[in-house]
Amino acid sequence: MSKAFDHADLARWFFLILLIGVSALFWKVIEPFAMVLLTAGIVAIIVTPVERHVRSWIGHPKISAIIMLALVLAAMVIPLITAALLIAGQAMQIIQDTVANPSWVQSFDIYAFPLVKVLPDILVTQIAAINVSELLRGVATWIVQNVGTIFASSADIIFKTFIFFVSLYFFLVDREKIHAEFIALSPLRNTIDENIVNRLVTTVRGVVFGSLIIAIIQGILAAIGLTIFGVPGALIWAALVVVAAQIPMLGTSVIMIPAVAYLALSGHVPQAIGLLVWSMVAVGLVDNMLQPFIVGSRTRMHALLILLSMLGGLNAFGPIGFIFGPTILAAFLVMIELYRSGILEKTKA
């Protein structure tokens, strides 16, 4: 009996060590594509309700998945790439016209700004002590280097985009199999597994529809107003509006008020008034107008948590962190909610 026990125990430990080793090797293989796979999984969760309707009409999962790939390409990937290129182009143009232009840097006079004239003398003295020319050159160099790095990795981006669409296709076609495998492999009871999956899916969709889509709509409206009233780098300001829309209480005003102030201080008072009205009517009220239709009864997390998760996601994972950060937050909150509901006690029972 003792020998049998020792042999069984040894076999168990051997299997665990072998499993850890193989898992480490497998992770090394898929690690370059981990973020792509995760992104494809998130997008699959978001578009599954639409794909389910398309599949019910067509009756063939592979064809409906291909249709969804085309919709994702047209509605998400192409607009994002186009916006990124336009933003980069505007940024480079502004840099070339200002901080990268030696004559502009040399003629730059901090005292020409009306705002500086109303500051206390002690602050003006401190500002005058700053070597603005060198500071601006440093900023220009950093931006050019980073933009160059983004375009230098275009081949890698194209390859990973291909992997994303292949992964999204199989996630949509085989989602029932993937769901069944997760339930079968999990040591928890099936009812608890189903609860985790359902709450996680609901929360992820709630984050996307409750915050990101409305913020993107506000960013688009802001870009339209900024372009109409002549603010340079309108797409850059609009991209910041998407992030600022998550700031509690202040929201898009964090970006739109400085844009209005820029127009006013540069002598374009009528345009400043027009942009102010546009900001309050078109950009500011869209959250209250669209939220009941877009969000509905979906989960809406605290705005501060969403803001922190977006900024942390951007810092940790790059542009995809804008979605991935809130998704991690959603998963964390689901785990907390399940813990508070007594999942551990239910599991033991």
Helices and strands as residue ranges (DSSP letters): H 2-30, G 31-33, H 34-58, H 61-72, I 73-77, H 78-97, H 102-107, G 110-112, H 114-117, H 121-128, H 132-152, H 154-173, H 175-185, H 190-207, I 208-212, H 213-228, H 234-244, H 253-265, H 269-278, I 279-283, H 286-294, H 303-317, G 318-320, H 321-340, H 343-348
